[in-house]
Amino acid sequence: MNIHAIRAIYGFEMARTWRTLMQSVISPVISTSLYFVVFGAAIGSRIPQVGGISYGAFIVPGLVMLSLLTQSISNASFGIYFPKFTGTIYELLSAPISYLEIVVSYVGAAATKSIILGLIILATARLFVPLHVIHPFWMVLFLVLTAVTFSLVGFIIGIWADGFEKLQVVPLLIITPLTFLGGSFYSIEMLPLLWQKVALFNPVVYLVSGFRWSFYGMADVSVGVSLGMTVVFLGASLATVAWIFKTGYRLKA
């Protein structure tokens, strides 16, 4: 494996984060803080507890997941789309670097940025509510798996998109609604029975449920099922990326 090439691309992508610090880090943290103020204070005063946990603390895992999913997709999609837009993607494809090394570089950088942002948001959350992580290992595992999986999804979107506006279509019209409907701000057990069954078709439910279990030991679905579904999403994303490079979809045209 060409470690020097991976390090070069990874370093370039990480450097872009520090050049756009306001957009990459500060803006998502401010947005998440506003969620704490609105949902934690305004709505939380009307919903004292959920499953014996204060509402403000209950929504923390969901807010972290909301930021993690959107930022992972945004970072990875823009990272690979910009070389396509400028035409430098052909230099990358003709360089002595394998497809695996390209994916590891771009997806690794996007996932790293998202994980750092998630940890900053967790630190910010402690300013608003008391946090207790019962299972820190599982918290980190879900954090990393989710960041890598949705960075792969973002990488796929970046390859598929043929315009800047398309980079926002999937996050805005699919990922964000699924996150809001995936139990980020409530337990699906609070829904009518029919809608509880419908919610189980939402993949984000498993991500949020497993991540929340690592904090408080409570979950809407079994943690084993949550972990299994996360691995399935990861495998499906890897298979799609492999197919893209095998066929040259939107790369060799």
Buried (B, 14 or more C-beta within 10 A) or exposed (E): EBEEBBEEBBEEBBEBBEEEEEEBBEEBBEBBBEBBEEBBEEBBEEBEEBBEBBBBBBBBBBBBBBBBBBBBBBBBBBBBBBBBBEEEBEEBBEEEBBBBBBBBBBBBBBBBBBBBBBEBBBEBBEEBBEBEBEBEEBBBBBBBBBBBBBBBBBBBBBBBBEEEEBBBEBBEEEBBEBBBBBBBBBBBEEBEEEEBEEBBEBBBBBBBBBBBBBBBEBBBBEBEBBBEBBEEBBEBBBEBBEEBBEEEBBBEE
